[in-house]
Amino acid sequence: MAGVGGEVVTTAAEIESYRRDRAHDPNVGTPIAVVLAESTADVQAAVRWAALHGVVVVTRGAGTGLSGGSSAIDGGIVISTERMRAHSIDVQTRVAVVQPGLLNAEVKAFAGEHGLWYPPDPASFEICSIGGNVATNAGGLCCVKYGVTADYVLGMEVVLSDGRAVRFGGPLVKDVAGLSLLKLFVGSEGTLGIITEITLRLLPAQPAPRTVVGWFSSTEEAAAAILEIASRLRPSMLEYLDRTSINAVEDMLGLGLDRGAAALVVARSDMQGAGDPEIPTMLDALLRHGATSAFECADAAEGERYAHARRMVIPAVELQGSLMLEDVGVSITRLPELVAGVERIAAAHDVTIAFIAHAGDGNTHPLVVFDPADQDLTARATLAYGEVMDLALELGGTITGEHGVGRLKRPWLVNQIGVDVLEISQRIKDALDPAGLFSPGVIFEGTTARNPKELS
Ligand SMILES: Cc1cc2nc3c(=O)[nH]c(=O)nc-3n(C[C@H](O)[C@H](O)[C@H](O)COP(=O)(O)OP(=O)(O)OC[C@H]3O[C@@H](n4cnc5c(N)ncnc54)[C@H](O)[C@@H]3O)c2cc1C
């Protein structure tokens, strides 16, 4: 790969850890090389080389994605952004400029050093990259009050499929010049270009939150309590765990959670002052909807223990088997129907489905457990996985609230957005990436790049 900057690794052993993300896509391929880019120029050189040779490109942040978006492709290359870590901050305007390889937690930490806050907080915030967050429009726990990644992206630099680096947006909070191409690239999952720099809006430091916990013997009652809290308040976190999730975390961490409970609701308020009306309202809603116990955590450490329990559910359930990870979302008014429907689907197919949710914004993660060595179980789990997405669509919802379509949810996309919108999307993809160089099979169909000679 003459002329390609950054380190280029090509041995099977070195490549192995760049092949798959956390969705464990069974059809993952083997790339011919991984480019460990350190600069925009390195990314441009790698893209130009790939375009010249008709080799497909998969962009990889930290590989924590849950939809197979950074699965490698046979014969392609992977461009990793993990070494692109430069960052700067303008405290006066509360704007940060970061390269994509920085972890979300590192962005939060350096903003925090200046008394500022970068809110979006995927449960994976300690291990996922900010570039991956922008490319998937990641959500998280505080997004119910503070919004998702897109709400904090003011600008970005992107390397296009012809190797040009272009800038969308900039440091201004208000800037409506031209079409909103910036928003097009947020959530584009590596299919339109490679994000090499991001300009982020920061907020003043978040006030210390207070945490409320409710235990339930009925999942329907827990869902009803969540609906009431969300409709009366703007909590800064409103999360849900079912019995399977609670027990998986308890097996892994031994936090003293109630193994017999059907559901756990964790809510937070970051309104300031002793007269905060949110805490009593949350407790009232939890108890009136049948919580067997509801209380405010004694201190920040206890509150963080419950938030940590919620964040650790995916790794904990992964200890029980392989997962097909759902990311379905519904209007919060339909949450009780989704909870009940997923329980019906699990029973009908005799599979375990752990259920967690960023419940305050209706975004849920049913986790279908299976064993790839057990063909019958895998077939039943696959049916259940599809039926959960069908159910979400029947309820007027979405097949993905924050993880992206990737490769694994692509077959269901047309059922949600329809043929016309899919066709318009494909035309945008073709205009920006005529050779189909970037991540074929993600969002759009495809496995290989078109021959560059056919395009000229
Ligand atoms: C335990 C656990 C909990 C999670 N919780 C949440 C959660 O609460 N909320 C949430 O939203 N997600 C969550 N995720 C999913 C995942 O962490 C996010 O999707 C995250 O944004 C992915 O970042 P990454 O750096 O790992 O990206 P990767 O997995 O490397 O890539 C994800 C996608 O983005 C593309 N991409 C990456 N970097 C770039 C770039 N610079 N330019 C263009 N395209 C790029 C890739 O090609 C791929 O399509 C969780 C994951 C795990 C393992």
Ligand as a Chemical Component Dictionary entry (heavy atoms), coordinates in Angstrom:
data_LIG
# 
_chem_comp.id                   LIG 
_chem_comp.type                 NON-POLYMER 
_chem_comp.pdbx_formal_charge   0 
_chem_comp.three_letter_code    LIG 
# 
loop_
_chem_comp_atom.comp_id 
_chem_comp_atom.atom_id 
_chem_comp_atom.alt_atom_id 
_chem_comp_atom.type_symbol 
_chem_comp_atom.charge 
_chem_comp_atom.model_Cartn_x 
_chem_comp_atom.model_Cartn_y 
_chem_comp_atom.model_Cartn_z 
_chem_comp_atom.pdbx_ordinal 
LIG C1  C1  C 0 -22.063 -2.513 26.775 1  
LIG C2  C2  C 0 -22.490 -1.600 25.680 2  
LIG C3  C3  C 0 -23.433 -0.613 25.944 3  
LIG C4  C4  C 0 -23.839 0.260  24.930 4  
LIG N1  N1  N 0 -24.727 1.266  25.241 5  
LIG C5  C5  C 0 -25.083 2.155  24.287 6  
LIG C6  C6  C 0 -25.968 3.227  24.610 7  
LIG O1  O1  O 0 -26.421 3.391  25.741 8  
LIG N2  N2  N 0 -26.296 4.090  23.616 9  
LIG C7  C7  C 0 -25.791 3.966  22.336 10 
LIG O2  O2  O 0 -26.108 4.785  21.476 11 
LIG N3  N3  N 0 -24.963 2.955  22.026 12 
LIG C8  C8  C 0 -24.583 2.059  22.957 13 
LIG N4  N4  N 0 -23.728 1.039  22.639 14 
LIG C9  C9  C 0 -23.295 0.861  21.238 15 
LIG C10 C10 C 0 -21.961 1.569  20.837 16 
LIG O3  O3  O 0 -21.125 1.796  21.953 17 
LIG C11 C11 C 0 -22.267 2.864  20.104 18 
LIG O4  O4  O 0 -22.946 2.582  18.890 19 
LIG C12 C12 C 0 -21.041 3.713  19.786 20 
LIG O5  O5  O 0 -21.449 4.965  19.273 21 
LIG C13 C13 C 0 -20.087 3.050  18.810 22 
LIG O6  O6  O 0 -18.842 3.719  18.887 23 
LIG P1  P1  P 0 -17.500 2.983  18.418 24 
LIG O7  O7  O 0 -16.401 3.964  18.502 25 
LIG O8  O8  O 0 -17.299 1.736  19.173 26 
LIG O9  O9  O 0 -17.856 2.711  16.895 27 
LIG P2  P2  P 0 -17.642 1.414  15.999 28 
LIG O10 O10 O 0 -18.343 0.237  16.572 29 
LIG O11 O11 O 0 -16.217 1.269  15.688 30 
LIG O12 O12 O 0 -18.419 1.897  14.678 31 
LIG C14 C14 C 0 -19.810 2.090  14.699 32 
LIG C15 C15 C 0 -20.255 2.586  13.319 33 
LIG O13 O13 O 0 -19.744 3.887  13.080 34 
LIG C16 C16 C 0 -18.873 3.913  11.934 35 
LIG N5  N5  N 0 -17.776 4.815  12.261 36 
LIG C17 C17 C 0 -16.986 4.764  13.360 37 
LIG N6  N6  N 0 -16.127 5.809  13.356 38 
LIG C18 C18 C 0 -16.387 6.511  12.231 39 
LIG C19 C19 C 0 -15.837 7.699  11.664 40 
LIG N7  N7  N 0 -14.830 8.371  12.224 41 
LIG N8  N8  N 0 -16.322 8.151  10.480 42 
LIG C20 C20 C 0 -17.337 7.484  9.857  43 
LIG N9  N9  N 0 -17.888 6.354  10.353 44 
LIG C21 C21 C 0 -17.417 5.892  11.526 45 
LIG C22 C22 C 0 -18.482 2.473  11.713 46 
LIG O14 O14 O 0 -18.140 2.211  10.361 47 
LIG C23 C23 C 0 -19.731 1.750  12.169 48 
LIG O15 O15 O 0 -20.705 1.757  11.155 49 
LIG C24 C24 C 0 -23.298 0.132  23.629 50 
LIG C25 C25 C 0 -22.341 -0.849 23.362 51 
LIG C26 C26 C 0 -21.948 -1.722 24.366 52 
LIG C27 C27 C 0 -20.893 -2.746 24.055 53 
# 
loop_
_chem_comp_bond.comp_id 
_chem_comp_bond.atom_id_1 
_chem_comp_bond.atom_id_2 
_chem_comp_bond.value_order 
_chem_comp_bond.pdbx_ordinal 
LIG C1  C2  SING 1  
LIG C2  C3  SING 2  
LIG C2  C26 DOUB 3  
LIG C3  C4  DOUB 4  
LIG C4  N1  SING 5  
LIG C4  C24 SING 6  
LIG N1  C5  DOUB 7  
LIG C5  C6  SING 8  
LIG C5  C8  SING 9  
LIG C6  O1  DOUB 10 
LIG C6  N2  SING 11 
LIG N2  C7  SING 12 
LIG C7  O2  DOUB 13 
LIG C7  N3  SING 14 
LIG N3  C8  DOUB 15 
LIG C8  N4  SING 16 
LIG N4  C9  SING 17 
LIG N4  C24 SING 18 
LIG C9  C10 SING 19 
LIG C10 O3  SING 20 
LIG C10 C11 SING 21 
LIG C11 O4  SING 22 
LIG C11 C12 SING 23 
LIG C12 O5  SING 24 
LIG C12 C13 SING 25 
LIG C13 O6  SING 26 
LIG O6  P1  SING 27 
LIG P1  O7  DOUB 28 
LIG P1  O8  SING 29 
LIG P1  O9  SING 30 
LIG O9  P2  SING 31 
LIG P2  O10 DOUB 32 
LIG P2  O11 SING 33 
LIG P2  O12 SING 34 
LIG O12 C14 SING 35 
LIG C14 C15 SING 36 
LIG C15 O13 SING 37 
LIG C15 C23 SING 38 
LIG O13 C16 SING 39 
LIG C16 N5  SING 40 
LIG C16 C22 SING 41 
LIG N5  C17 SING 42 
LIG N5  C21 SING 43 
LIG C17 N6  DOUB 44 
LIG N6  C18 SING 45 
LIG C18 C19 SING 46 
LIG C18 C21 DOUB 47 
LIG C19 N7  SING 48 
LIG C19 N8  DOUB 49 
LIG N8  C20 SING 50 
LIG C20 N9  DOUB 51 
LIG N9  C21 SING 52 
LIG C22 O14 SING 53 
LIG C22 C23 SING 54 
LIG C23 O15 SING 55 
LIG C24 C25 DOUB 56 
LIG C25 C26 SING 57 
LIG C26 C27 SING 58 
# 
